[in-house]
Amino acid sequence: MAAGGAGGPSPPPAAPARRDLYWLRSFVAGGVAGCCAKTTIAPLDRVKILLQAHNHHYKHLGVFSALCAVPKKEGYLGLYKGNGAMMIRIFPYGAIQFMSFDHYKKVKIYCSLYWIVVIRWGKRKAVTTSISGMTAVICTYPLDMVRVRLAFQVKGEHTYTGIVHAFKTIYAKEGGFRGFYRGLMPTIVGMAPYAGVSFFTFGTLKSVGLSHAPTLLGRPSSDNPNVLVLKTHINLLCGGVAGAIAQTISYPLDVTRRRMQLGTVLPDSEKCLTMLKTLKYVYRNHGIRGGLYRGLSLNYIRCVPSQAVAFTTYELMKQFLHLN
């Protein structure tokens, strides 16, 4: 008699059932990773926005003096202003970015950039990760716009009373839905090098580390002993390095995006209507160090733990949700 015949039904295989909900588990893993990362560096994000756009209350201050000045003027909760909108935005953003990265890297993308990367470097991740980042940005950009407007406000000078009020005001006074996409161009242009370099660097460091020192740097995955993953502290280090390199390349476009997003909130908004005009204006009036790269040191401080926590949390969530 064949096994599983008349003696009773065979138990259903577990693997196909797991694969059925793979996309949902991947979505949750990416969302949790994004929320953990942004919550970790929320105070640094607030101060960075204030410095990038030269808020008149803090424009004379440096990074650390601004971090001390915000709680004195607005209380410690002032460091988390705009974080509610950030959490609403970052869960789908992180989820879409990580999930689409896992999806796109399995698809052959026939475009010139793809062939340049594949033929010359033998890598496809630089393209797929940039596309995943753009997908996430476009879907969640209006929430980022609202978060920046709320974060730029200083206690006693509120234009918006909350997330819903900000949405209504921008829609009514700034051209409907188009108003929510101010600064999208520098965001998209900057997303390609940022997401591509970030994931590419992390993936390269991970591959090199596990190839050359698997015993020292790696350990078996908790959900699949046949898969080798980086140890947690090595994950943190690789994620931090990847984030720092990516931020350095794309930072001037990040400054440009913030100024365009703030729009009518800034007195010089008419000079920041397009990406090129904004870049020229910031460079001519504030230079490279005090303009295009203002707040970069803070960005290193916030970017390293952010990327480290994001990649590490995602790796841990993948194991917890059996994604390996």
Salt bridges, closest charged atoms under 4 A:
ASP45 OD2 - LYS38 NZ 3.59
ASP45 OD2 - ARG147 NH1 3.93
ASP45 OD1 - ARG302 NE 2.65
GLU74 OE2 - ARG46 NH2 3.31
GLU74 OE1 - LYS81 NZ 2.88
ASP102 OD1 - LYS105 NZ 3.43
ASP144 OD1 - ARG89 NE 3.86
ASP144 OD1 - ARG147 NH2 3.30
ASP144 OD2 - ARG257 NH1 3.14
ASP144 OD2 - ARG258 NH1 3.35
GLU157 OE1 - HIS56 NE2 3.80
GLU157 OE2 - HIS57 NE2 2.87
GLU174 OE2 - ARG149 NH1 2.86
ASP254 OD2 - LYS48 NZ 2.80
ASP254 OD1 - ARG257 NH2 2.35
ASP268 OD2 - ARG259 NH1 3.33
GLU315 OE1 - LYS206 NZ 3.54
